[in-house]
């Protein structure tokens, strides 16, 4: 567990830097762009993510799943060229098809035009190649190289984005072209590193990989829809400025995704190894306990700091976002927890069951947005996402236990769901109270301290508490030695 926590920290920093560059640039963008342009920037960000998800089609996950087997048999080059070739072919065909559809039917949003879409579409294949290379570094357990690539991606994106804004126009469009430039450079570099493995494209291997990857895609797409589809509803029903409010709340909440990324980066390779070992069921339960304690504390701590964070990231023009942040972080929290709660489905290779929870939750999100968004405004999107994330994780947990029962304590898991809902009522009441901002923040921080103390002694057993203390102590000793 201590090694798991250490690797989580290393990969989390790298993953955060490469994947969430927008977090660090948000305070600059909100002050250089008006709300309409910032809303278009948010649209471009989520559109890029869905295009990458569709074109990648879980081939990177399959790459990681088959990596160790092919490394042992010295056929890793075939795996690299097969997955890399499939990525480029799929991306080209899907993007050409999408372009033709949009030319035929037209772009469905008045505020968006072809000038915005061109750099987004062109950057997708290169972004996926970078993901493939980062997955290779994770499987090779090369955290330093992973950090270097992530930092390079981050600083190039930040530098060019700001430079283009100063030299050209203060519009989202110039940022899109800056991001394309960075993704092109890093993507080409990633492939030059991967292509050092000697091999060739194998149709038989591709069919084997496809059988693993494609069945996962519907559940992943449904999960993406649950998280992001509200942006398109906001843009269609409300306005691009309303999208800016929700986008800022999501950027603030994305700080929590640093933790989720840390957890996933360390978790995926470790889970694959535990699948091959005997009597590891209890390890998954302990991992969820650690996730709920640390993740829950981070979620509530960030939510307690919502007011100063919104002022820092957006300023007084974005105060509408304050009520949204805790709900969005709560949704991210349960999204991250599904990595463990779904382990029974993944272990038994019945990942199609994940589609049940994600589909039902997506339908609920669409229904809530369709009927209540116009009446209650952008807050509806945050509430819908939080509720649907709770429902999704619960349904996936039930199906996972059905396929392979792990020794979870059901009362403990149920109390986690109930506490999450209770937390949101507390935060909503305090954030809307007629107190000063300082009093609200102080009250919520005290509440978080009490809850974290309770979780520490109720969710973690004595052995896990000892391993966490030892991991923290070892980090301190290493720092002092240096």
N, C-alpha and C positions, 0 to 999 in steps of 0.2 A: 504493500500500500504506500509506503514511503517513496519508493521509486516511481510509482504511479503519480503521486503528487508532484514530485520533482519534474518529471517529464511533462506533466500537465502545465506547469509554470513556463517551461521553456517553449513548448509548442504553442501555448496560449499567447505568449507575447508575439511570436512570429506570425501566428494566424491572425491575430488582431491587427497587426501592422499591415499585412497584405490584403486582408479582406475588408477591413473597416477603416480605410483611409479617410472616408467621408466624415467619420466622427471627428477626427482631429482638425479637419478643414472647415467644419460647419460654422464655427464662430466667425471665420473670415468670410465665407460665402454669404451668410445672412446679413453681413454689413456691407458687402459689395454688390449684392443682388437685391432687387425688390422682391416682394413676396411672390409675385407671379413667376418671375424667373427662377426663384428657389423652388417653387412648386413644380416647374418643368424639369428642373434638375432632379428632383425626387422621382418624377415619372421616368426619367432616363435611367436612373439607378435601378429601379425595380424591373423595368423592361429588360435591361441588360441581364439581370439575374435570372429571369424566367427563360430568356433565350439561351443562356448558358446551360441552364438545367435541362431544357428540352434537347438541345444539340449534344450535350454530354451523355444524356440517357443512362446515367449511372455506370458508365464504362470505367470511370476512375475508381469507383467502389469495387467493381469487378477486378480491376488491375491490382488493387490491394489484396483482394480475396485470394487471387491465384498467384500472387507474387512469390511467396515463400516456396510453393510447390515447384515453380519453374526455376527458381534460383537453385534449389537442390538438384534438379535434373539438368542444370546448365543450359536451359532453353529460355532464359530471361529475355534475350534479344528478340525472339519470336513474339513474346508477349508484348514487348515495347512497340514493335513495328505493327503488330496486329491492332492493338488498342489505338496507337497514334494514327494509323491509316484510317481506322473506322471513325475516329473523331473528325478528321478532316473531311472525309466523304460525307458523313451524316450532316455536318455543319453546312457544307456547300449546298447539298440538296435541300435541306430544310429552309435555309435562308433564302435560296432562290425561289422556293415555293411560296414563302411568306411574302416576299417582294412582289411576286406576281399577283397574289391575292389582294394585297393592299393597292396595287395599281388598278386592279379590276373593281374592287369594292370601295376604295377610298379609305383614308385614315379616319377612324371613328371619333376623333377628338379635335375640336376646332382650334385648340391652342397649340397643337402639335403639327409639324409639317415634315416633309422629306429631308429638309436640312438637318433636323434634329435626329432623324432615324439613321441616316447614312453612317456616321461614325460609330453608332451603337451596333449596327449589323456587322460592320467590317471588323470590329474588335473581338467578336465572340470566339472564333476559332483559336486565336492567339491566347485568350484568357484560359481556355480549356487546356491548351498545351502547358501553360504555367501550372495549372492545378495538377496535371499528370506528373510533372517534374517534382512538385512539392510532395505528392504522395510517394514518389520514389525515395525522396530524402527521408520521409517518415519511416518507411519500411526498412531503410538501411540504417536507421537510428543515427542520423547525422543532424543533430539539432543546431549545431553551429552554422552549417551550410544553409539550413532552413531559415535561420535568422537572417543571414546575409542576403538571401534572395528576397525575403520579406521586407527587409529594411530598404533594399534597392528599389523595390516596387513602390514602397510608401513614399520615399523622398523624391523619386522621379515624378510621381503623380502630383505630390504637393507642389514641387517646384514649377513644373510645367503648367499646372492648373492656375496658379497665382500669376505666373509670368504671362500667360495668354490673356488673362483678365486685364492686366495692366497695359499690355502692348496692343491688344486688339479691342474688343468690346466687352462691356460688363453684361454678358449674357451667358445663359447655360450652354449655348451652342459651342462656345470656345472651350469650355471645360470638357465637353464630349470629345472634341478633337484632341485635346491634351491627353485624355485617358486612352484614346485609341493609340496615340503615339507610344505611350508607355507600354501598353499591352502588346503592341507589335514587337517592340524591342525585347521585352522580357520573354515573350512567347518564342521568338526565334532563338534566343539564347537557351531557353529550356529545351527546345528540340535538339539543338546541337549537343547538349550534354547527354540527353537520352539516347541519341543515335550512336553514341560510342559503343553501345552494346550491339554486337554483330548478330543479325538475324534477318528474318523476312516475314512478310505478311502471310498468315496461314488462315485459309477459309475454314478449315475444320476447327481451329482454335477459336476463331471468331464466333462460330455457331455455339461453341461451349460457353464462351463468355456471355454471349447474347442471352442464353437461357438463364443465366444468373442475373444479369443486369436489367433486362427489359421488364420482368415481372415486378421489380421494385419501383419502376418509374411511376406508375399510376398513383401509388400511395405517396410518393415524394411530391409529385405534382399537386395532388390534393392537399397535402400539408402546406405546400407553398401557397396555394390558393387561399387556404385558411388564414395565412399570415398577411398576404399582400393584396388579395383581390379587392379589399376595401378601398385601396388607393384609386382604382379605376371607377368604382362607384362614386367616390367623392368627386373625382374629376368630371364625371358625367352628370351627377345630380346637383352638386353644390357648385364649387368654383375651384380654380387653380390656387387661389389664396387659401381656401380651406384645406386643400391638399398640402400647402406649405405648413400649416399648423400641425397637421398630423405627421408630416414628414419630419418636422423638428422634434416632435415628441418621440418618434421612432429613432432619430439620431441620438437623442439623449439616452433612450432606453437601450440603444445598441452598445453602450458602455458595458452593460451586463453580458452582452454576447462575447466580450473578451473572456469572461469566465467560462461560458458555454463552449467556446472554441477551445480553450485550454483543456476542458474536460474531454471533448470529443477527440482532439488530436492525440491525447494519451490513451483514450478509451478504446478506439477502434482497433489498433494493433494488439492491445492487451486482450480484448474480448476474443479476437480470432485465435489467440494462443490458448486462452482458457477453454475454448470449444474443443481443443484437441487433448485436453487434460481431464483426468478423472477427479470427481469430488470437488468441483469448483463452483457448485451452485451457491454456496454460502458467500463466495467472493462477490457475486453479482448483487446479493442483498446488502452486503456491507458497502459496496460502491454506491448503491442508491441512498443509503443512510448518510454517507459522507456528502453526496451531492445535495441531498435535501437540507442538511445542516449548513454547509458552506454556501451553497447556492441561495438558499432561503435567506440567510443573513445578508448576503450581498444584495439580493433583490430588495429587501426591506431597507437596507442602509442607503442604497441609491435613491429609493423612493422617498426616504426622509429628507434627502437633499434636493428634491425636485425643484423647489423654488429658486435657490441659488444657481442650480444647473441650467434652468431655462433662461434665467437672466444672463448667464455667461454665454450660452450657445446662441441665443436669439435676441435677447434684449427685451425691453418692455412691449415691443410690438407683437410678441409671441406669447403673451400671458395666457391665452386660450389653451396653450399646450400643457399647462400645469396639471390640469385634471386628467389628462390622458396618460401621462408618463407611468404612474404606478401600474395601471391596467395593462399597458403594453409590455412592461417588464415582466409582469405576472404571466402573460402569454408566452413570452420567451422562456421563462423558467420552466413551464410545463412542457414546452417543445423540447427543451434540452433533456428533461427527465425521461422523455420517451425513448431515448437511446438505451436506457436500462429497462424500463417497464416493458418494452417490446422484445426483450431478449429471448423469451420463450418461442416466439415466432421465428426469429432469426436463427436460433439454435436448431430448431426442428426443420429449418429451410422451408417454412411456410409463410414467407413474407407477404404473400397476397392477403393474409388476414389483416395486415396493417391498413389495408385499403378500406376496411369496414369503418374503423374509427375516423380516419381522415375524410372519407366521403360524407359520413353523417355530419361531422363538424363543419365541413364546407357548406353543406346544404343549410345548416342552421345559420351560418354567417350570412349567406346570401339572403335568406328569409328576413333576418333581423335588419340588414341593410336596406332591403327593398321596401319594407313597411315602416321603418322608423327613422331612417337617415335624414330624410327631408324635414321631418317634424322636429327631431331632437338634435340635429346637427352632428358635428364631427365626433362628439362624445360617443355616439352610437357605435362608431367604428371601433373604438377602443374597448367598449363593453362587449361587443360581439366577438372580438378577437379573444378576449380573456375567457369568456364563457365557453366558446367553441374549443379553445385549447384544453381547458379542463375536461370537457366531454371527450375530446379525441384521445387524450392520454388515458382516461379511464376505460374507454372501450377497447383500446389497444392492449391495456394491461389485462383485461378480462380474457380476451382471445389468446393472449400469450400464455397465461396461466392454464388455459384449456389445452393448448398444444404441448406445453412442457412446464409442469408445475415446479416453481422454485419456492424455497421456504420463506416467502415474505410473510410478515405478520399483517394480516388484513386490517386489523384495528388501527395499526400505525399508519398504513397507507391511507385509510379512510380519514383519519384525523388530519392528515396532510392536506387533503382536499378541503375539508371543512375550515381549517385554519386559514387557507388561502383566501376563501371568500370573506371570512371575518376580517382579515387584514385590509381588504379593499374597502369595506364599509368604514373601518377606522380611518384610513387615509383620506377617503372622500369627505368624511365629516370634518376632519381637522383642516384639510386644505380649503374647505369652503366656510370655515368658522370666521367670525368677525374678530380675529386676532391680528396682531402684527406678524409680518413674515418671520421675524426672528423667533417669536413665541411658537409659531407653527412648527418651524424646523426643529427647535429645541425639544418640543413635546414629542415629536415623531422619533427623534434620535433616542430619547429615553425609552420609548416604547420598543424600539428595535433592540436596545441593549437587554431589556428584560426578556423579550422573546428569544433572542439568541442564547441567552443563559439557560433558558428552559429547554430549548432544542438540544443544546450540548449534552445535557444530562439525561434526556429522554430518548433522543433518536440514535445516539451513539453508545455502543457498549464500551466497557472499560478498556478492552484491547485496542479498539479503533481510536479511542481518545488518547491512549498512550502513543500509538504510532503517529498521530497528528502532532502531539507535543514533541516527540523525538525528531520528526521532520523539521519542525520550526527551530528546535534547538540546534540541530546540525547545520542549518542554514546560517544561524547566528555565529556558530563556532567557525565556520568556513570564512565568513565575512571578517571576523576578528583576526583570523590567521593571515588573511590577505593584507 
